Amino acid sequence: MWDMLQLVQASSVRPRKLIGETRREHSTTEPASSRSRLCKTVLFVFEMTIEILAGKQNPDGGWPYVRGVSWTEPTVYSILAMLAAGENGRAARGSGWLRQVARKDGGFAPQAGVVESTWVTALVALLPPEQLGAAAHEGAIRWLLGTTGNESTTVYRLREWLLGNARPADQEFAGWPWTHGAAAWVGPTSLAILALERESRRRQSAEIARRITEGRQFLATRCCHEGGWNHGAVQALGYDSGPYPETTGMALAALRGVDTPEVRRSIDLAQRFLAESHSADAINWLGLGLMAHGCMPAGYSRPAGVECRTLLETSLAMLIGELQKGRDVLWG
């Protein structure tokens, strides 16, 4: 995901300004039951209208990162923003495009020209079944339940056992990979937890509950010593690895309602990251992560000059604005 964002150039469609104000309703010392509520104050006032985002929808129904062909990731975020704004017709067209990139294994490809199901399946699974289609939604959930990082597979663990290699602590619990056969990482694991957590509120399932719990345990083992998360390595070449703003926000969003020392340290770190961030992507994810725990800093406003360079960043910022108005299409 991050590599794709680095490849795209600045879009000619930009918001005039992104600003925000909030009051911190719950401190990090309050119990999780109160801190896990969504912050009810307005975080982002986004001046780019939903009509402009709608105008960037491709004729095939999907959305691009900036311009050109449709991709699954910006399409899902745009659909969520459209649903929150009540633009159901546009959202339905986007869902129609998504069904075209569904694969036989139940997963979804990142683009029509890709034949393999990848991590974007977790994003698609965030969409309600009545929007995506019951069969397509069920396929996405089934793909998530059947997918783990390669280090958690029976074949890999048996091979390591035969070689006499002890299992590292950070490989004890199964997460989700970017692509099939790869190791699990924080980003796709966080998104998969969000999707399964939402599904668990629709129906009870022991398998879904188990994967959510194990995924959160995976995140706990990958938390940096100072708090927060990077892509997934607590250490590299014998040295402690530091956290990143974007992945810290993603993990906190997936850990909504969880109250541990690691989460509390990460909330404090996320607040410091937010005060220093000048990236729309970082601010978006830090905002979502802190909103999940009701811990947005009092009086926060986006730094002057911070602009959304892609439709992904734009739609996510608009989605956050709708969440702050009480239109919860992400956690609800």
C-alpha positions in Angstrom: 0.0 0.0 0.0 2.7 2.5 1.0 4.8 1.7 -2.1 1.8 2.5 -4.3 1.3 5.8 -2.6 4.9 6.7 -3.2 4.5 5.9 -6.9 1.6 8.3 -7.7 2.1 11.9 -8.3 0.2 14.8 -6.8 -3.3 15.0 -8.0 -4.7 18.1 -9.7 -7.8 17.6 -7.6 -7.0 18.9 -4.1 -8.9 20.1 -1.1 -8.6 23.8 -0.4 -7.9 23.1 3.3 -8.0 20.5 5.9 -8.7 21.7 9.4 -9.9 20.1 12.6 -11.0 20.9 16.1 -11.7 18.5 18.9 -12.0 18.3 22.7 -10.4 15.3 24.3 -13.4 13.5 26.0 -11.5 10.6 27.6 -8.0 10.5 29.0 -5.7 7.5 28.5 -6.1 6.7 32.2 -9.8 6.1 31.9 -11.1 2.5 31.6 -11.3 1.0 28.1 -15.1 0.8 28.3 -15.2 4.6 28.2 -12.2 5.3 26.0 -13.3 2.9 23.3 -16.3 5.1 22.4 -16.0 7.2 19.3 -15.1 10.8 19.9 -18.2 12.8 19.2 -16.6 16.1 18.3 -15.7 17.2 14.9 -12.1 16.3 13.9 -11.9 17.3 10.3 -13.8 19.9 8.4 -13.2 18.9 4.8 -14.1 21.5 2.2 -13.8 19.2 -0.8 -17.4 18.2 -1.6 -18.6 14.7 -2.2 -19.5 15.8 -5.7 -15.8 16.2 -6.6 -15.0 12.8 -5.4 -18.0 11.4 -7.3 -16.7 13.2 -10.4 -13.5 11.2 -10.2 -15.3 7.9 -10.5 -14.3 6.0 -13.6 -16.9 4.9 -16.2 -16.4 1.3 -15.1 -17.6 2.3 -11.6 -14.2 2.1 -9.8 -11.9 4.8 -8.6 -8.1 5.4 -9.4 -5.4 6.4 -6.9 -5.0 9.7 -8.8 -6.2 9.2 -12.4 -6.3 6.3 -14.9 -7.4 2.7 -14.2 -9.5 1.7 -11.2 -7.9 0.0 -8.2 -9.5 -1.9 -5.4 -8.0 0.1 -2.5 -9.2 3.6 -3.5 -12.5 2.2 -4.7 -13.3 0.7 -1.3 -12.5 3.9 0.6 -14.5 5.9 -1.9 -17.5 3.6 -1.5 -17.4 3.9 2.2 -17.3 7.7 1.9 -20.2 7.6 -0.5 -22.2 5.4 1.8 -21.6 7.7 4.7 -22.7 10.7 2.6 -25.8 8.9 1.4 -24.6 8.6 -2.2 -25.9 5.0 -2.6 -26.1 5.0 -6.4 -22.4 5.9 -6.8 -21.5 3.3 -4.1 -23.5 0.6 -6.0 -21.6 1.3 -9.2 -18.3 1.0 -7.3 -19.5 -2.3 -5.7 -20.3 -3.6 -9.2 -16.7 -2.9 -10.3 -15.4 -4.7 -7.2 -17.3 -7.8 -8.0 -15.4 -7.9 -11.3 -12.1 -8.3 -9.5 -13.4 -11.1 -7.3 -11.4 -14.4 -7.6 -12.5 -18.0 -7.5 -10.9 -18.5 -4.1 -13.2 -15.8 -2.6 -10.5 -13.1 -2.4 -10.1 -10.0 -4.4 -7.4 -8.7 -6.6 -5.9 -5.1 -6.3 -6.7 -4.4 -9.9 -8.5 -6.0 -12.9 -5.2 -7.1 -14.5 -4.0 -9.0 -11.4 -5.0 -12.6 -11.1 -4.1 -13.2 -7.5 -6.1 -12.4 -4.3 -4.3 -10.2 -1.9 -4.6 -8.1 1.3 -7.2 -5.8 -0.4 -9.7 -8.6 0.4 -9.8 -7.3 3.9 -10.8 -3.8 2.7 -13.6 -5.3 0.5 -14.8 -7.3 3.5 -15.5 -4.0 5.3 -18.4 -3.3 2.9 -21.8 -4.5 4.1 -23.1 -7.7 2.4 -26.2 -5.8 1.2 -23.8 -3.4 -0.6 -21.3 -5.8 -2.0 -23.5 -8.8 -2.5 -24.0 -11.7 0.0 -22.0 -14.2 -2.0 -19.1 -11.9 -2.7 -19.0 -10.8 1.0 -19.1 -14.3 2.2 -16.3 -15.2 -0.1 -14.1 -12.4 1.2 -14.7 -13.5 4.8 -13.9 -17.1 4.0 -10.7 -16.0 2.3 -9.6 -14.0 5.4 -10.4 -16.9 7.7 -8.3 -19.2 5.6 -5.3 -17.0 5.1 -2.3 -16.6 7.4 1.3 -15.5 7.1 3.6 -18.2 5.8 5.4 -18.5 9.1 2.1 -19.8 10.7 1.5 -22.5 8.2 1.8 -26.2 9.2 4.4 -26.9 6.5 6.6 -24.0 7.6 6.4 -24.9 11.3 7.1 -28.6 10.6 10.1 -27.7 8.6 11.5 -25.4 11.3 10.9 -28.1 13.9 12.7 -30.7 11.8 15.6 -28.3 11.5 15.7 -27.9 15.3 14.9 -24.2 15.1 12.9 -22.8 18.1 9.9 -20.7 17.2 10.4 -17.0 17.8 8.0 -15.2 20.1 6.8 -13.0 17.3 5.7 -16.0 15.3 3.5 -17.5 18.0 0.3 -16.0 16.7 -1.1 -15.9 13.1 -1.5 -12.6 11.3 -2.2 -11.8 7.7 0.2 -11.2 4.7 0.1 -8.8 1.9 0.1 -11.6 -0.6 -0.3 -15.4 -0.4 2.9 -17.2 0.7 4.4 -14.1 2.3 5.0 -13.4 6.0 2.3 -11.6 8.1 2.7 -7.8 8.6 1.0 -5.2 10.7 -0.9 -3.4 7.9 -2.9 -6.3 6.4 -3.4 -7.8 9.9 -4.9 -4.6 11.2 -7.3 -4.3 8.2 -8.3 -8.0 8.5 -9.1 -7.5 12.2 -11.3 -4.5 11.3 -13.2 -6.5 8.7 -13.7 -9.5 11.0 -14.6 -7.4 14.0 -17.4 -5.8 11.9 -18.5 -9.2 10.7 -18.6 -10.5 14.3 -21.3 -7.9 15.0 -23.5 -9.3 12.3 -23.2 -13.0 13.3 -21.5 -15.0 16.0 -18.7 -17.3 14.9 -16.1 -19.1 17.0 -13.7 -19.1 14.1 -14.1 -15.3 13.5 -13.6 -14.7 17.3 -10.5 -16.9 17.3 -8.9 -15.1 14.4 -9.6 -11.7 15.8 -8.1 -12.7 19.2 -5.0 -14.2 17.5 -4.6 -11.3 15.2 -4.6 -8.9 18.2 -2.1 -11.1 19.9 0.0 -10.9 16.8 -0.1 -7.1 17.0 0.9 -7.2 20.7 4.0 -9.2 19.9 4.9 -6.7 17.1 4.5 -3.6 19.3 7.7 -1.6 19.4 9.4 -1.2 22.8 8.5 2.5 23.0 5.0 1.8 21.8 3.5 2.0 18.3 4.1 -0.2 15.3 6.2 -0.3 12.1 5.5 -2.8 9.3 6.1 -5.6 11.7 9.7 -6.0 12.8 10.4 -5.2 16.5 14.1 -5.7 15.8 16.3 -5.6 12.6 19.9 -6.7 12.4 20.1 -6.8 16.2 18.8 -3.3 16.8 15.4 -2.1 18.0 13.2 -0.9 15.2 11.2 2.3 15.6 7.4 2.8 15.0 5.8 4.6 12.0 2.8 6.9 12.3 0.7 5.2 9.6 1.0 1.7 11.0 0.6 2.9 14.5 -2.7 4.4 13.6 -3.8 1.3 11.8 -3.0 -1.0 14.7 -4.7 1.2 17.2 -7.9 1.2 15.0 -7.8 -2.6 15.0 -7.3 -2.6 18.8 -10.4 -0.6 19.5 -11.7 -1.5 23.0 -8.4 -3.1 24.0 -6.8 -1.6 27.2 -3.2 -2.8 27.8 0.0 -1.1 28.8 1.2 -1.5 25.2 -2.0 0.2 23.8 -1.7 3.0 26.3 1.9 3.6 25.4 1.0 3.6 21.7 -1.9 6.0 22.3 0.5 8.5 23.9 3.0 8.0 21.0 0.2 8.4 18.4 -0.7 11.8 20.0 3.0 12.9 19.7 3.1 11.6 16.1 0.0 13.5 15.3 1.4 16.8 16.6 4.4 16.4 14.4 2.9 14.9 11.2 2.7 16.8 7.9 1.5 13.8 5.8 -2.2 13.4 5.0 -1.9 9.6 5.1 -0.3 9.7 8.5 -2.8 12.2 9.9 -5.7 10.1 8.5 -4.6 6.9 10.2 -3.5 8.5 13.4 -6.8 10.2 13.6 -8.7 6.9 13.1 -6.5 5.1 15.6 -7.0 7.8 18.3 -10.7 8.1 17.5 -11.1 4.4 18.1 -10.0 5.0 21.7 -11.6 8.4 22.2 -8.2 10.0 22.7 -7.9 12.8 20.1 -5.8 15.7 21.6 -7.7 18.8 22.6 -7.7 21.6 20.0 -5.9 19.7 17.3 -5.9 21.2 13.8 -4.1 20.0 10.7 -0.9 21.9 9.9 -1.3 24.5 7.1 -0.4 23.2 3.7 -1.2 19.5 4.3 -3.0 18.3 1.2 -4.4 15.0 0.0 -2.4 13.9 -3.0 -4.5 10.8 -3.9 -8.1 9.9 -4.0 -7.4 7.3 -1.4 -6.2 10.0 1.0 -9.1 12.2 0.0 -11.8 9.6 0.5 -10.3 8.5 3.8 -10.3 12.1 5.1 -13.9 12.5 4.0 -14.8 9.2 5.7 -13.3 10.4 8.9 -15.3 13.6 8.7 -18.5 11.6 8.3 -17.5 9.3 11.2 -17.2 12.4 13.4 -20.7 13.4 12.4 -22.0 10.1 13.8 -22.2 8.2 10.4 -20.2 5.2 11.4 -19.7 3.0 8.3 -16.4 1.6 9.6 -16.9 0.2 13.1 -20.7 0.1 13.3 
